[in-house]
Amino acid sequence: AQKVTQAQTEISVVEKEDVTLDCVYETRDTTYYLFWYKQPPSGELVFLIRRNSFDEQNEISGRYSWNFQKSTSSFNFTITASQVVDSAVYFCALSEARGSARQLTFGSGTQLTVLP
Amino acid sequence: DAGVIQSPRHEVTEMGQEVTLRCKPISGHDYLFWYRQTMMRGLELLIYFNNNVPIDDSGMPEDRFSAKMPNASFSTLKIQPSEPRDSAVYFCASSSRQGSYGYTFGSGTRLTVV
């Protein structure tokens, strides 16, 4: 069975600080996908990134970066120079690729508050 | 593309009434998912379809919940009779095998049962 753990329930930082959101996953599959979604106060789920299990290369997109380490089953998300607009709940999710199992399993989310 | 479209955005109903939530997936996507989000349980999968066929409904809480996908462009999630504990945000998402399973979510339906 697949499982995603986001141990940080809430994080509060001051604007311009860097912040890292942790994600640890469990799966028996060798092929899987990892995701991050953002849920702002308006409630929609906004896709941020998808990585497949064969690509451990870290990725940077503007102020966002992701660190994928299979050795520790982690897929952490860093926001550099945080802004108030980054305040949201962030979800890490996992999808296995075996058979017909295609559902996303979500972590419990991390509430990020960026203070001005 | 308009994305995944859900309706209504908000629904308030009385306990015991039937509620129908609707979803239009992205054209060409062959997977459709229904998720429910609550404070207590977070985001949980209720059911998903592949090519209009239900594949896994093990997350459907009880017989009061039913979901259908009569064609590739439309799905419904029905609750009959509704109960206050069904109050939640219900999300629909679609995905494409060709798109390597990127998942696009609708805006959600906030259901309140009073």
HADDOCK unambig.tbl for C-alpha pairs under 7 A between the chains (distance, minus, plus):
assign (segid A and resid 44 and name CA) (segid B and resid 107 and name CA) 4.97 0.50 0.50
assign (segid A and resid 44 and name CA) (segid B and resid 108 and name CA) 6.79 0.50 0.50
assign (segid A and resid 45 and name CA) (segid B and resid 105 and name CA) 6.27 0.50 0.50
assign (segid A and resid 106 and name CA) (segid B and resid 43 and name CA) 6.37 0.50 0.50
assign (segid A and resid 108 and name CA) (segid B and resid 42 and name CA) 5.85 0.50 0.50
